[in-house]
Amino acid sequence: MGGFGLKYRPVPIKRVLPGSIAQESDLQEGDLILSINGQKISDIFDYRFLIADENLVLEVQKKNGEIWEIEIEKDEYEDLGIEFENLMIDDTKSCRNKCIFCFIDQLPKGMRETLYFKDDDSRLSFFMGNYVTLTNMSYDDIDRIIKYKMSPINVSVHTSNPELRVYMLRNKTAGDVMDKIKRLIEGGIKVNAQIVLVRGVNDGKELDRTLKDLSALYPGLNSISVVPVGITKYREGLYELKPFDMESSREVIKQVEAWQMELLSKYGSRIVFIADEFYIMAGLEIPDYCVYEDFPQIENGVGLVAMLKKEFDDYFEELELKLENKREVSIATGVSSYKYIKEMIDILENKYKNLYVHVYKIKNNFFGENVTVTGLLTGQDIERQLSGKNLGRELLLSESMLKSGERVFLDDYTVEMLEDKLKTKITIVRNNGKDFIEKVLGIVL
């Protein structure tokens, strides 16, 4: 089955959720699911598709080797309450491209092994919002996505020019992306497209071509994001990339905003959205909240600042808290978000005269000063630049700096290690304006 490389196997159960259908059916940790309604399972989408029915027959091998047939009646699409060792059930599909702008190729040696894995798995796009190139997928795989209604899919397009895409991805099979996107859309799959803009390569007239080709597929093509290429200092032996500066960023914004106005008039949607980084590099104000419509690509850094400010303003307006005692804390943030964090802190300090917040701008020495986003800061840069500084009673850090679900920075520093080195309590702040205010003011709910 092309890029998926389907293999059917017994699926071990890692955990059965309390009170779930699976628990009521005497399923247990370590049991093996052999088939569902006579069908074997290759990956998570087989499983999701098969359990959608109201009447199920699970063939299960128990720990003692006995084979059970378990009949289950449930509501359509109701979950069984089973967790597996691997979210995908089988192995995640790795990327076969050698993109001229690949961020992973720019990582220094000695980091944790998982950071060097390049995924290009449409199932992760569906579950986690990852972007895929579609280069390791056959048209049979595309049809499987349609069959299982794996919508939406986030696709790294970069350019609609077949020859240029082959060049940029360094993959001779990369030129058919528009055909694959059209097939997905015809099958009822929504597609969000990403353009990583490389200065002097796929910008200018090539960007116009790509935006024209992609926007013509609206509404099946749900949205397009334009984000600047990320450049670290570890590029020895790699394709020479030129970073965007203030002038070139303003040119991109002017070009894409013209498309937004045209598309808004034609379709009632801007369709294409610009990453916050471009506005920051250009020294221009982030657009208003309403410009981002339903924020279709906020996880891609598109509209994050506007969303944060809106959440902050809404919660601040309804806030009736009185701060009785002096409170002194600190915040460490990336270069690109410093201005916006400082503006919000100024508003809070103006209201609460006994609030003192030290906002520290952390330069990214680990990856290089071209990398300015908060989410790519490391524990060692924070430690070195905050040592000896007044941090107040606690240091606030964004959860975007940490590995998902863990208290670990990109350089394997843990929150606890950083607390020990700075001799200060660290509080993690979720990426929303309400939590930001509550953590700054020390509100405990």
C-alpha positions as CSV (number, residue, x, y, z in Angstrom):
1,M,0.0,0.0,0.0
2,G,2.7,2.5,-1.0
3,G,4.2,4.8,1.6
4,F,2.2,3.3,4.5
5,G,3.8,-0.1,4.1
6,L,0.9,-1.8,5.9
7,K,1.7,-4.7,8.2
8,Y,-1.0,-6.5,10.2
9,R,-0.2,-7.6,13.7
10,P,-1.7,-8.2,17.1
11,V,-2.0,-4.9,19.0
12,P,-1.1,-4.9,22.7
13,I,-3.2,-2.8,25.1
14,K,-1.2,-0.4,27.2
15,R,-4.0,0.9,29.4
16,V,-7.7,0.5,29.9
17,L,-9.4,3.7,31.0
18,P,-11.5,3.4,34.2
19,G,-15.3,3.2,33.7
20,S,-14.8,2.6,29.9
21,I,-16.5,0.1,27.6
22,A,-13.2,-1.7,27.5
23,Q,-13.1,-2.2,31.3
24,E,-16.7,-3.3,31.3
25,S,-15.8,-5.9,28.6
26,D,-13.0,-7.3,30.8
27,L,-10.2,-6.1,28.6
28,Q,-7.0,-5.6,30.4
29,E,-3.5,-4.2,30.1
30,G,-1.3,-6.6,28.1
31,D,-4.2,-8.2,26.2
32,L,-3.6,-8.5,22.4
33,I,-6.3,-7.3,20.0
34,L,-6.2,-9.8,17.1
35,S,-9.1,-8.5,15.0
36,I,-12.2,-6.3,15.1
37,N,-15.3,-7.7,13.2
38,G,-13.0,-10.1,11.5
39,Q,-10.6,-7.4,10.2
40,K,-7.0,-7.3,11.3
41,I,-5.4,-4.0,12.3
42,S,-2.3,-2.3,10.8
43,D,-2.4,1.1,12.4
44,I,-4.5,3.6,14.3
45,F,-6.8,4.4,11.4
46,D,-7.8,0.8,10.9
47,Y,-8.6,0.8,14.6
48,R,-10.6,4.0,14.5
49,F,-12.5,3.0,11.4
50,L,-13.3,-0.4,12.7
51,I,-14.6,0.6,16.2
52,A,-17.0,3.2,14.7
53,D,-19.7,0.5,14.3
54,E,-22.4,0.0,16.9
55,N,-21.9,-3.8,17.1
56,L,-18.4,-5.1,17.5
57,V,-16.8,-8.5,17.9
58,L,-13.2,-8.3,19.2
59,E,-10.9,-11.3,18.9
60,V,-8.6,-11.0,21.9
61,Q,-5.6,-13.0,23.1
62,K,-5.5,-12.8,26.9
63,K,-2.2,-12.9,29.0
64,N,-2.6,-16.6,29.6
65,G,-2.8,-17.3,25.9
66,E,-6.6,-17.9,25.8
67,I,-8.4,-16.5,22.7
68,W,-11.6,-14.7,23.6
69,E,-14.4,-13.3,21.4
70,I,-15.9,-10.3,23.0
71,E,-19.2,-8.9,21.7
72,I,-19.8,-5.2,22.3
73,E,-22.8,-3.0,21.7
74,K,-22.3,0.7,21.9
75,D,-23.2,4.0,20.3
76,E,-21.8,4.7,16.8
77,Y,-18.3,6.3,17.0
78,E,-18.2,5.9,20.8
79,D,-14.7,5.2,22.0
80,L,-13.7,1.9,23.7
81,G,-11.4,3.6,26.2
82,I,-8.1,1.9,25.2
83,E,-4.7,3.4,25.0
84,F,-1.8,1.9,23.0
85,E,2.0,2.0,23.5
86,N,2.4,3.9,20.2
87,L,-0.2,6.5,19.2
88,M,0.1,5.3,15.6
89,I,0.1,1.6,16.6
90,D,2.8,1.0,14.0
91,D,6.0,3.0,13.4
92,T,5.8,6.7,12.4
93,K,6.8,7.3,8.8
94,S,10.1,9.2,8.3
95,C,10.8,11.9,5.8
96,R,12.6,11.0,2.6
97,N,13.3,14.6,1.5
98,K,16.5,16.5,1.7
99,C,15.0,20.0,1.8
100,I,17.4,22.9,1.3
101,F,15.8,24.6,4.4
102,C,15.3,21.6,6.7
103,F,15.5,22.9,10.3
104,I,16.5,19.4,11.7
105,D,19.6,19.4,9.5
106,Q,20.6,22.6,11.3
107,L,20.6,21.1,14.8
108,P,23.9,20.8,16.6
109,K,25.2,17.3,17.5
110,G,24.7,15.8,21.0
111,M,21.0,16.6,21.4
112,R,18.4,13.9,22.4
113,E,17.9,11.4,19.6
114,T,14.2,12.0,19.1
115,L,14.9,15.6,17.9
116,Y,16.7,14.3,14.8
117,F,13.8,12.2,13.6
118,K,12.1,13.7,10.6
119,D,8.5,12.6,10.5
120,D,6.4,12.9,7.3
121,D,3.3,11.0,8.4
122,S,-0.1,12.0,7.3
123,R,-1.6,10.3,10.4
124,L,0.4,12.7,12.6
125,S,-1.0,15.5,10.6
126,F,-4.5,14.3,11.4
127,F,-3.8,13.7,15.1
128,M,-1.1,16.2,16.0
129,G,-1.3,19.0,13.4
130,N,2.1,18.1,11.9
131,Y,2.8,19.2,8.3
132,V,3.5,16.6,5.7
133,T,4.9,16.9,2.2
134,L,3.0,13.9,0.6
135,T,6.2,12.8,-1.1
136,N,6.3,9.3,0.5
137,M,2.6,8.6,-0.3
138,S,1.2,6.8,-3.3
139,Y,-2.2,7.5,-4.7
140,D,-3.4,4.3,-3.0
141,D,-2.4,6.0,0.3
142,I,-4.3,9.1,-0.7
143,D,-7.3,7.0,-1.3
144,R,-6.9,5.4,2.2
145,I,-6.9,8.9,3.7
146,I,-10.1,9.6,1.9
147,K,-11.7,6.3,2.9
148,Y,-10.9,6.9,6.6
149,K,-11.9,10.6,6.4
150,M,-8.6,11.8,7.8
151,S,-9.5,15.4,7.6
152,P,-8.0,18.0,7.8
153,I,-4.5,17.3,6.5
154,N,-1.7,19.9,6.8
155,V,0.5,19.9,3.8
156,S,3.9,21.5,3.4
157,V,3.6,22.8,-0.2
158,H,6.2,25.6,-0.4
159,T,5.7,26.0,-4.1
160,S,3.2,24.8,-6.7
161,N,5.9,24.9,-9.4
162,P,6.8,21.2,-9.9
163,E,10.4,21.8,-11.0
164,L,11.1,24.2,-8.2
165,R,9.5,21.9,-5.6
166,V,11.7,19.0,-6.8
167,Y,14.7,21.3,-6.4
168,M,13.7,22.6,-2.9
169,L,12.9,19.2,-1.5
170,R,15.7,17.5,-3.3
171,N,13.3,14.7,-4.2
172,K,12.4,13.8,-7.7
173,T,9.0,12.6,-6.7
174,A,8.0,16.0,-5.2
175,G,6.5,17.6,-8.3
176,D,3.0,16.1,-8.1
177,V,1.8,17.8,-4.9
178,M,-0.9,19.8,-6.6
179,D,-2.4,16.6,-8.1
180,K,-2.4,14.9,-4.8
181,I,-4.0,17.9,-3.0
182,K,-6.7,18.0,-5.7
183,R,-7.4,14.3,-5.2
184,L,-7.7,14.8,-1.5
185,I,-10.1,17.7,-1.9
186,E,-12.2,15.8,-4.4
187,G,-12.5,13.1,-1.8
188,G,-13.8,15.5,0.8
189,I,-10.6,16.1,2.7
190,K,-9.9,19.6,4.0
191,V,-6.3,20.8,3.3
192,N,-4.3,23.4,5.1
193,A,-1.2,24.4,3.2
194,Q,2.1,25.8,4.5
195,I,4.6,27.8,2.5
196,V,8.1,28.0,4.1
197,L,9.4,31.1,2.3
198,V,13.0,31.0,1.3
199,R,14.4,34.3,0.3
200,G,15.4,34.4,-3.4
201,V,14.0,30.9,-4.1
202,N,10.2,30.6,-3.8
203,D,9.3,34.2,-3.0
204,G,8.4,37.0,-5.4
205,K,6.8,35.8,-8.6
206,E,7.0,32.2,-7.5
207,L,5.0,33.1,-4.4
208,D,2.3,34.7,-6.5
209,R,2.1,31.6,-8.7
210,T,1.7,29.4,-5.6
211,L,-0.9,31.6,-4.0
212,K,-2.9,31.7,-7.2
213,D,-2.8,27.9,-7.7
214,L,-3.7,27.1,-4.1
215,S,-6.4,29.7,-3.5
216,A,-8.2,28.5,-6.7
217,L,-8.9,25.3,-4.7
218,Y,-10.8,27.1,-2.0
219,P,-12.9,26.0,0.0
220,G,-11.4,22.5,-0.1
221,L,-8.1,24.2,0.4
222,N,-9.0,25.7,3.7
223,S,-6.1,28.0,4.4
224,I,-2.5,28.9,3.5
225,S,0.2,30.1,5.8
226,V,3.4,31.9,4.8
227,V,6.2,31.5,7.3
228,P,9.9,32.6,7.1
229,V,12.6,29.9,6.8
230,G,14.3,29.2,10.1
231,I,18.1,29.6,10.1
232,T,20.4,28.4,12.9
233,K,24.1,29.0,13.1
234,Y,24.8,25.3,12.3
235,R,24.7,25.4,8.5
236,E,28.2,24.3,7.6
237,G,28.1,22.4,4.3
238,L,24.4,23.1,3.8
239,Y,22.5,25.2,1.2
240,E,23.3,28.9,1.6
241,L,20.2,30.6,3.0
242,K,19.7,34.3,3.3
243,P,17.6,35.5,6.3
244,F,14.7,37.9,5.9
245,D,15.4,41.4,7.1
246,M,13.2,44.4,7.8
247,E,12.9,45.5,4.1
248,S,12.4,42.0,2.6
249,S,9.8,41.2,5.3
250,R,7.9,44.3,4.5
251,E,7.9,43.3,0.8
252,V,6.4,39.9,1.7
253,I,3.8,41.4,3.9
254,K,2.8,44.0,1.2
255,Q,2.6,41.2,-1.4
256,V,0.5,38.8,0.7
257,E,-1.8,41.4,2.2
258,A,-2.7,42.4,-1.4
259,W,-3.6,38.8,-2.0
260,Q,-5.7,38.8,1.2
261,M,-7.7,41.8,0.0
262,E,-8.3,40.2,-3.4
263,L,-9.3,36.8,-1.9
264,L,-11.5,38.4,0.8
265,S,-13.4,40.3,-2.0
266,K,-13.7,37.2,-4.2
267,Y,-14.4,34.4,-1.6
268,G,-15.3,36.1,1.6
269,S,-12.1,34.8,3.2
270,R,-8.5,35.9,3.2
271,I,-7.4,32.2,2.9
272,V,-3.7,33.2,3.1
273,F,-2.2,34.3,6.5
274,I,1.2,35.6,7.4
275,A,3.3,34.3,10.3
276,D,3.8,36.7,13.2
277,E,7.5,36.5,12.7
278,F,7.3,38.5,9.4
279,Y,5.5,41.4,11.2
280,I,8.1,41.3,14.0
281,M,11.0,41.4,11.6
282,A,9.4,44.1,9.6
283,G,8.9,46.3,12.7
284,L,5.1,46.5,12.0
285,E,2.2,46.0,14.3
286,I,0.5,42.6,14.4
287,P,-2.9,42.7,12.6
288,D,-6.1,42.8,14.6
289,Y,-7.6,39.7,16.0
290,C,-10.4,39.6,13.4
291,V,-7.9,39.5,10.5
292,Y,-7.0,35.9,11.4
293,E,-10.7,34.7,11.0
294,D,-10.9,31.3,12.7
295,F,-7.1,31.0,13.3
296,P,-6.7,28.0,11.0
297,Q,-2.9,27.8,11.5
298,I,-2.3,29.3,14.9
299,E,-0.1,26.3,15.8
300,N,2.2,27.4,12.9
301,G,2.9,30.7,14.6
302,V,0.1,32.5,12.6
303,G,-1.9,34.8,14.9
304,L,-0.4,33.7,18.2
305,V,0.2,37.3,19.3
306,A,-3.2,38.5,18.3
307,M,-4.9,35.6,20.1
308,L,-2.8,36.2,23.3
309,K,-3.6,39.9,23.3
310,K,-7.3,39.3,22.8
311,E,-7.4,36.7,25.6
312,F,-5.4,39.1,27.9
313,D,-7.7,42.0,27.2
314,D,-10.9,40.0,27.7
315,Y,-9.8,38.6,31.0
316,F,-8.3,41.9,32.2
317,E,-11.6,43.7,31.6
318,E,-13.5,41.3,33.9
319,L,-10.8,41.1,36.5
320,E,-11.8,42.3,40.0
321,L,-8.9,41.0,42.0
322,K,-7.2,43.2,44.6
323,L,-3.5,42.6,45.1
324,E,-3.1,43.1,48.9
325,N,0.6,42.4,49.2
326,K,3.7,43.3,47.2
327,R,4.4,40.7,44.5
328,E,7.7,40.6,42.6
329,V,8.3,38.0,39.9
330,S,10.3,37.7,36.6
331,I,9.6,36.5,33.1
332,A,12.1,35.1,30.5
333,T,11.0,35.4,26.9
334,G,12.3,35.3,23.4
335,V,13.4,38.3,21.4
336,S,10.4,38.3,19.1
337,S,7.8,38.2,21.8
338,Y,9.5,40.6,24.3
339,K,7.7,43.7,23.1
340,Y,4.3,42.2,23.5
341,I,5.0,40.6,26.9
342,K,6.3,43.9,28.2
343,E,3.2,45.8,26.9
344,M,0.9,43.4,28.9
345,I,3.1,43.7,32.0
346,D,2.9,47.5,31.8
347,I,-0.9,47.3,31.8
348,L,-0.9,45.0,34.9
349,E,1.7,47.1,36.7
350,N,-0.3,50.3,36.0
351,K,-3.3,48.7,37.6
352,Y,-1.5,47.0,40.5
353,K,0.9,49.5,42.1
354,N,2.4,46.8,44.3
355,L,3.2,44.5,41.4
356,Y,6.8,44.4,40.2
357,V,7.7,42.2,37.1
358,H,11.2,41.9,35.6
359,V,10.9,41.0,31.9
360,Y,14.1,39.5,30.5
361,K,14.8,39.2,26.8
362,I,16.8,36.0,26.2
363,K,19.0,35.9,23.1
364,N,19.3,32.4,21.5
365,N,23.0,31.8,21.6
366,F,22.4,28.0,21.4
367,F,20.9,28.1,17.8
368,G,22.1,31.6,16.8
369,E,20.6,35.0,17.0
370,N,18.5,34.5,13.8
371,V,16.3,32.3,15.9
372,T,14.2,34.6,18.0
373,V,11.0,32.6,19.0
374,T,10.4,31.8,22.6
375,G,9.7,28.1,21.9
376,L,13.3,27.5,20.8
377,L,15.0,28.8,23.9
378,T,17.1,26.4,25.9
379,G,17.7,25.9,29.5
380,Q,21.4,26.8,29.3
381,D,20.8,30.1,27.6
382,I,18.2,31.0,30.2
383,E,20.6,30.1,33.0
384,R,23.6,32.0,31.7
385,Q,21.6,35.1,30.9
386,L,19.7,35.2,34.2
387,S,22.4,34.2,36.6
388,G,22.8,37.0,39.1
389,K,19.7,38.8,38.0
390,N,16.8,39.8,40.2
391,L,14.2,37.1,39.6
392,G,11.8,38.0,42.5
393,R,10.0,35.2,44.2
394,E,9.6,33.1,41.1
395,L,10.5,32.9,37.4
396,L,7.7,32.5,34.8
397,L,8.4,30.5,31.6
398,S,6.2,29.7,28.6
399,E,5.2,26.1,28.2
400,S,6.2,26.4,24.5
401,M,9.9,26.0,25.7
402,L,9.2,22.5,27.0
403,K,8.8,19.1,25.4
404,S,5.1,18.4,25.1
405,G,3.8,16.8,28.3
406,E,7.3,17.0,30.0
407,R,9.4,19.5,32.0
408,V,12.4,19.2,29.6
409,F,14.0,21.9,27.4
410,L,15.4,21.3,24.0
411,D,18.9,20.9,25.4
412,D,17.8,18.3,28.0
413,Y,17.9,20.8,30.8
414,T,14.9,20.0,33.1
415,V,12.9,22.7,34.9
416,E,14.2,21.2,38.2
417,M,17.8,21.6,37.0
418,L,17.2,25.2,36.1
419,E,15.5,25.9,39.4
420,D,18.5,24.5,41.2
421,K,21.0,26.6,39.2
422,L,19.1,29.8,39.5
423,K,18.0,29.2,43.1
424,T,14.5,30.3,42.1
425,K,11.1,28.7,41.8
426,I,10.0,28.3,38.2
427,T,6.3,28.5,37.2
428,I,5.2,27.3,33.8
429,V,2.6,29.5,32.0
430,R,0.2,28.1,29.4
431,N,-0.1,29.9,26.1
432,N,-3.2,31.9,26.8
433,G,-3.9,35.4,28.2
434,K,-6.0,34.2,31.1
435,D,-3.3,31.9,32.5
436,F,-0.7,34.6,31.9
437,I,-2.5,37.1,34.1
438,E,-3.2,34.5,36.8
439,K,0.4,33.3,37.0
440,V,1.8,36.9,37.0
441,L,-0.6,37.9,39.8
442,G,-0.2,34.6,41.7
443,I,-3.9,33.8,41.5
444,V,-4.6,30.3,42.8
445,L,-7.9,28.9,41.7
